[in-house]
Structures are given as C-alpha cells and as structure tokens.
Amino acid sequence: MFRLSSIAFLIGLTAGVTPAVAQTPTQTPAPPQAGARGPGRPPSPTRDPHTAGYVTAKELPDGANPPANEDGNFIIGPTHPAAPEMTVREGVPQGTVYNFTMESTDSKFYSGIAREAPAPGQAPPVPGAPRVVNSHPAPYTRKVAVYVPKQYVPGTVAPLIVGADGPDRGLFTALDNLIAQHRLPVVIAVSIGNGSGDGAGSERGLEYDTMSGKYAEFVEAEVLPLVEKQYNVKLTKDPEGRMTMGGSSGGSAAMAMAWYHPELYHRVLTYSGTYVNNQWPTNPEIPHGAWELHEKFIPNSPAKPLRIWLEVGDRDNGGTGDVMHDWVLANEDMAKVLAAKGYHYQFVFARNAGHTDRAVKLQTLPEALEYVWQGYPMAGPKN
C-alpha cells in the first residue's frame, strides 16, 4: 500500500503536505554509476569540447546559458553561477509539495532486487570485460513527491513533468519562479524516487538502465493514478503536455520513456545521461543497452516527435579505455545523431563539470525547462 508521509515537525498534524518555499532549492545529485569509477581506477580525464569527432558547438561567454528558443550545440563554463530562478523569491506564489511512499510488495512491475556484494578478495572488474553480477530479491520503499503549483485550479487538466531520483526540490523552486513569470505552463511535477541501490544488479539499475518501455508503463499504471486520486488533480494524456527528466541513469530512463512511448511523452531533459552499455540483465536483442540509442535506434528509425535537452560535463564518467562506458562520447554521439535526423534538441557541453554536476544544474535548469517547453501554450504573457 502507499503511505502519506507525516511531517509533524513542520506543520503539526498535516500529513504529507509541505509548501514549496520550505524546500531546499537544490537536489542531491544522483549517486555515481556503479562501475563507472571504482577503487583503484584513474579519475575521468578532462575532455576538450573541440576534440576531433565531437559535434561542432558554439562557445558561449563564461556564465551564459544558450537561448531558450535555439536548437543546436553549446559550450558553457568554466564558471557556473546559479540562475536566480533557483532561489526562493519573496512574493512569488509557492506551490504545495505532497509526499507519499509506495511499497514494493504492492507493485506488479517491480518486486525489488538488491545487488550482492562481491566475494572477499574478488578482483575489481577490468574495463570492457563481461560483468559478473548477482542479485537477490529485496523489498524497498519508494518515495514520491508531487508538486502542485499555486495557480493550479483543482480538477482541471494540467501538463505534467515526471522526474527520476526524486524528490527534486530544486525543480520545485524553479517551477514556482518560471510559472509566475509565465515562462512555463501551470505544470504539475511528479518526482519519483528509485527503488534503491545503483548500477548493475540493483533495483535502480533495473528500472533505469533497462532499454524498454517498462518503466514508463509502471509510472502510467501505478504512480500517476495514485497522484490523481489522492490530490484532486487531472494530468493530461496529450504527449505534447508531458515531459520526462533525470540525471545519469535517470536521464537514460527519461529518454527511454519517451522513445518507447512517444504516445505518452514528447519532451525530455537529461543531465549526464547514461547513454552507455549499463543494462543488466543483458538482452541479446539489445546487447549494448542504452548505447544503442545513438548507435542504432535513432539513426535507423524515422524521427519521433520529441524535443530534447541534454548536458554532459568535461570531466564526466568514463574516458579511461572502455568506450561503451564513456559518458562524454555517448552524449556527443547523441547530439550528432539527433542533428542528423532533424530533431529539435539542445546539447550543452559544460566545462569544469563532473557527473550530474550540481553547479551546472543550478545554472542551467530554468533555461533547460524553458527550452523543452517551447511551443506549448502558456498561461499568460512572459514577465
């Protein structure tokens, strides 16, 4: 069963409701990818955005973001000042954040697994070698946070953002400010926690790194109906009014949701997307996991009606020999194939930035959201 969370220390006996203004305006970054950089492995090198084979990109002045209405490839940094929209502002209407939990025992999609620890003395994996991973059944409790803007009229149909690795408190603050400025529609955000763990053999890895439509189907069947029922909201079924977002494996999960179910989602936003060979269990039909998005799927398929924003850091994971676990190369290749197929996309290469870099997100999230929602009706003129 799902449980509303009680936060009596903030609001007495009111269960599961917090004002968005009370939320910390940043998100704890997603945990690093298991196996991306383990003990004894060298740190990821700093990559030059002008490396041969990378996409041609426009270098922006330090501290600047790309225009929110322009497609293409951009280089930002090396400093990353936080956007003003990432700070709670006095006089701006604050949405309400509802919190609840979901138990693995109630899910028909994900019953729960956990990765078994390696045997004592087991040698660390060699880059490129087959992974030996064992897991066992393990229950989990999933956290879900639902942001409802102050401007929302109960019972009316609203556009939707579905985010991974929630709760994403920085997102909620950005939405307060952008909605008030009429730079975004009056959008409801459902920020869904993962089922615990990370990497191959974990519940998070199973949910996010599997290349299929299953995670999107789980959200549609088990999460969103609870949100609508419990909080008197109606979420649009129009894919033009639905966006997915996430960082690291949460980013590749966001992309997979829209790729496999474009009838549900047309808008995608990812930081340090794990477009690499991280899928476990392996699938002989998709042997390279999410790497195949840019290797085969996008190049060999008719363009889908998706609008995509993606980012990678110059010190992102990989670059130490295992090509199919190189996050920079994978995101560069994503930009390359998206351009070749004529997609509306914006790719940001961030200098002086690591994996799911917190400072980069604080700088870019408002502009990224505004880019992804281009073309969707707003509640009024921008101010």
N, C-alpha and C positions, 0 to 999 in steps of 0.2 A: 504494500500500500504506500501511497505518498503521504508525507507529513509536512504540515506547515511548520516553519521554524519559529520558535519563540525567542524574542529578543527583549526580555523584560527590563534589562539594564538600560535600554534606550527609551522605551515607550510604554513602560508599565506592563499592562496585561494584553496589549495589542499584539497579536501573533502574526509574524511573517511580513510585516509592513515597515519599511523604512523610507524616509524622504531621500531623494537622490542627493540633496545637498549634504546629507550626513555621510555620504560615501567618500572614501579616499579617492582622489582624482586620477589614480594610476592603477594599472593592472599588474599583478605579479606575473612576470613573463612565464610562458610555458616552460616546463622543465626541458633541459637539453636532451637531444635524441640519444637514446641508449646505443652505444656502439659507435657514435659519431666521433668521440674523442675520449678514450678511456685512459686508465693509468698507464704511464709509460709512452703514450702516444704524443708526437710533437704537436704543438699548437697549430691551429689553422693559419696558413700564411695570409698576408695582406695582398689582395688581388688588385690589379690595375684595371679600371673600367675600360681602358683603351687597348686591352690585350687583343692580339690578333684572333679573330674568330668570334669575339663578342659583338653584340649589336652596337651600331653607331648611336651614340647618345649625346644629348645636349647638356653641357656643363652649366649649372646654374650658379649664381653668386652664393657665397657661403651664407647659410642660414635661410635661404629661399626655398620655397616649395614650387612644384610645377603648377601652371594654371589649371584650375579645376575643370576647364572645358576643352582641354587639349590632349589628344591622343599622342602616344609615342614613348620614347625612352629618354630618361633624365638622370643626371648625376647630381646628388646633393651632398652637403657637408663641406669641410670636416667637422664643423661645429653644428649642434642641433638644438637651437633654442626652442623651448616649449611654446606651442601655439597658445594664445590667450584663451581660446575656447576649451582648453583642457583644465582650466581653473574655475572653481565655483564663483559665480558673479552675483553680487548683490542686486536684487530687483528682477532677476531672471526667474521665470516660473520653473519650479523644480518638479520633476516627475516623481512618481512613487515607485519604489522597488519592493516587489513581493518575493519572498524566498520560500521554497519548499524543497523537499527531498523525495527521491524515488529509490525504491529498493530493488536489487537485482532479482529477488525472488518473485517479483511481480511482472518481470519483463519476458515477453515471448521472443525477443530478438537477442538479448544479451544476458545470459545467466551468470556470467562472471568467471574470469580466469585470472591467475597470477603467475608470473614467471618464477621458475625455480632457480635458486641460487646456484652458481657453478660449483662443481665439486672442488674440495680443497686441493690446491696445487694445480688446478687446471690452467693451462696456458691461455693468455689473452688471445682473442681472435686475430688472425692475420688479415690485413685489408684485402678484400676480394675473395677470401676463402669462404666456402659454404658455412653458414651459421648452424651451430648445434644448439637448439633451444628446446627446453622442456617447460611445460606449464602444467598447472593443476587447477581444478575448479576452486573458486574463491568468491564469496559474496562481496558485494560492495553497496555503498550508499552514494547516490548521485545527487549533487547539489544543483538546483536550478534557480536562477534569478530572473524575474520578469520586470522589465522597465515599462511603465505606462506613463506617457507624458501628461503634464498638467492640462494640455489643450485637448486631450482626447475626450470625445463625447461617448459615454458608456453605451454600448450596444451597437455603435456604428462600425462599419468595416474599415480596418486600418491596414496600411502596409506593414511589412514585417522584416526584422533582422534576426537571423539565427546565428549565434556565435558559439565557438568552441572554447573549451578550457575556462568556462565561467566560474564564478561571476566576474564580469569585466567592468569594474567600477569606473575606470577612465572613459569607457564608451558612454556610460550613462551621463556623465558630466558633459561630454562633448555634445550629446544629443540635446540636453537641456539648452545649451547655448545656440546650437545650429537651428533647432526648431524655432526658438524665439526670434531668430534673425531671418526666418523664412528661407533658409538655405537648404533645409531638408523638409520633407513632408512630416506630418504628425505620425511618426512611426513607432511601433511597439517593438521592443527588443527582448528576445528570449535567449539568455546567456546560460548555456548548458555545461555543467561540469562533466569531465570524463569519468570513466569507471575505475580509475586508479591505475597506478603504475606507469611505465613508459617503455617504449621500444618493443622489440620482438618478444612475444610470449606474454605480454601484459594486456590488460583489458583496454587501456588507452590505445595501445598499438593495434589491437584487433579492430577497434571501432574506427580509428582514423587512418591507418595505413593500408587497409584493405581496399583494393580498387574494385568497387561495386556500388550499387545503389542502396545497399542495406542500411547504412547509417541514416540516409535521408528518409528511408521508409520507416525506420524506428522513430525518428523525430515526428513524422507525419502521423503515425498511428498511436504513439504512446505519450509524447510530450505535449504537442500542441492542443489536443483535445482537453487535457487537464488544465492548460492555461486558459482556454476559452471558458470552460465550465466554472473554474474557481474564481476568476477575476472579472467576469462580466465584460469580456472583450470579444470582438469578432475579427479574425485575421483573414486578410484577403487570400483568395485562391489564385489570383492573377499573378503569373510568374514575373510580370513587369514590376510588380509591387513587392517582390520578395528578394532578399539578399542573404548570402551566407558569408561568414568571415571567420578567420582564425590565423594562428601563427604556428610555424613549424609543422608538425603532423596535423594540427588543427587546420592549417592552411590547405594542405592537400586534401583533407576531408571536406573542407568547404568547396574546393574545386570539384571533387568527385560528386558531391551532392548535386551541383548544377550540371555537370557533364552527363551523368546518368539519368537525371530527372530535370531536363530543361522545361518540362511542363509545370514544374514547381518553382524553379529559381532561374532568374536571368542575370543576377548581379552578384559579383564575387569580389572579395577583398582579402588579400593574404600578405602576411609578413613572414619572410624566410620560409616560404612554402617547401614542404618536404616532397619535392617532385623527384625523388630518388628511389632506389631499389630497397625499400624498407618493409615491403609486405611480408607478413607472416601470419598464418601458414602460407607457404608459396603456392602459386597457382600456375600449373603448366600452360594454361591458356594466356596468362599474363605474367610471364616469367620474370619480368623486370619491374613489376609493381608500378608505382606512380611515375617512374622514369618513362614508361611507355606513353604517357600523356603527350610529351614532346617528341618522343622517338617515333610513335606510330599513330596514336589516336587522333590528335589534332591535324597532323599533316595529311592523313589518309581519309579524313571524314569531311563531309560538307560542313561549312561553318555553321555553328549554332548561334542562336540569338542571345549571346552572352556579352556582358560588359564587365571587364576585369581590371582590377588594380592589384599590382603585385610589387613586392620590395625584396631586396636582398642586401646584406652588408658585405663590405670588402673583406672582413675577417669572419665571414660566416663559416659554418661547418664544412669540413672536407678540405680538398686540395692537397692531400698528403699521399696520393697514389691510387686510391680507389675511386675511379672515375664515376661510377654509378652511385657513389655516396658523396658527391661534390655538390653542395647546395648552390654555390655561386654559378657553376656551369649549368646546373639544372634550371635555375631561374633565367639565366641568359638564354638558354635554348627555348624556354617557354616564350620569352619575348620574341624570339626570332620566328617561331612557327606561328604565333598569334598574328604577327605582322604579315607574314606570307599569306595567311588565309583571310586577311582583311578584317580581323576583329577590331572592335573598339576596345582598346586596352591602354593602360598607362603603367610603365615599368620604371621603378625608381631604384637606382644603384646608390647605396649610401656609403660614402667614405667614412672612415673612423667609426665603424659599426660592427658589432658582433651579431650573433644569432638572436632573432627576435629582440632586437636592441630596444631597451626601454626609452632612451632619449630620442631615438628615431620615431618611435610611435607617438611620443608626446609632441614632436614637431609636426608629423605628417597626417595623423588620423583625421583631423577635421577636413583637410583638403581632400584626402582619400575618399572619405564618405561623400563629400560633395561631388567628386568626380563620378563615383559609382552611381549616384542617384540622378545624374544628368538625364534630362528628358522626361522625368516623372513630374506630374503636377504638384506644385507647392500650395501651401495654404494661403499665401499672400505674397506681395512683392518683397524682395530682399531688402533688409535694412542693416 
